[in-house]
Amino acid sequence: MENGKDDQYVVLRSDRRKNLRKQLLVLKVKGEDKKSAFFGYAKTLGRGGMFIASVNPRKVGEEFEITFKLGDKGPDIRCKCSVVWVREYTPHKEDPGMGIKFIDLDDATRDKIDEWVKKMAEKR
């Protein structure tokens, strides 16, 4: 894919162009660990991870469980993830948040994410 503002992705740079990803506007995400829970919105999604818009992003390296659905009717997807980068709040700039990498997501679920992202891209 071409490198551009809409092609942000959440995995390590070496993987940036290998996977299909698409900017989404509202994919609800629930995250939790032993300390706390949060709700956010995924703005970019691919088989390797996602960008979660949040005014209080977690720190790089933190690991936690997340739950999300592909659309309104899809089953819950639950997996462990790790924060790989953070964008702090800056007035009049891009949304603050964090890029997360899926840690223990199986290949079948990653394939479903690819299919869903492709389907959503075709609708635009």
Beta strands, then each sheet from edge to edge (+ up, - down):
strand 1: 21-32
strand 2: 37-46
strand 3: 49-53
strand 4: 63-69
strand 5: 76-87
strand 6: 97-102
sheet 1: 1+ 2- 3+ 6- 5+ 4- 1+
end
